[in-house]
Amino acid sequence: MKKLHLGCGRQILKGYVNVDVVNLQGADIVHDLNKTPYPFKENSFDEVFCRHFLEHVEDLFAVLEEIYRILKPKGKIKIMAPYFSGQGAFNDPQHKHFFTYKTFDYFSKKGYYSSAKFKILKRKIFFLSGKSFMKSKVYSLPFDFLINLFPIAYQRFLCWIFPSSEIHYFLEIIK
């Protein structure tokens, strides 16, 4: 199984082709991921992993269409991004995009913004994330459970009162 880690930064993953714009130790390929096409053939990968990368790109549609191009049919994409109501979404001045529970609905069969189509296999909002999540997992679990029990209601009525930190998506491409 061939896997790709886009925007790897210093988090180098074994078993993945690690790509970043900066020539960091462990990065397999240095490429500006705002520039398409990526240096990969069509249908090259079974999986693409994006950890806190997509919020930084200039053109989200172009990047998702490029990921779609290089994934094999039924290829998977794992995405971790700051949740739009959390302060992490706004703290970094390089963030250009914000992600909600329904963001990838616009790239589903019904979506009409892009030729890249994805089936949402799973999505989950996390109250805490990163190191704070790992240190406070027990504290976060009840919130995670309740938030994801009624994610649309949470997003509509409570996300600005009790802001979450992160959202994860697990998608399958539709070719």
Secondary structure by P-SEA (a helix, b strand, c coil): cbbbbcccccccccccccccccccccccccccccccccccccccccbbbbcccccccccaaaaaaaaaaaccccbbbbbbbccccccccccccccccccccccccccccccccccbbbbbcbbbbbccccaaaaaccccaaaaaaaaaacaaaaaacccccccccbbbbbbbbcc
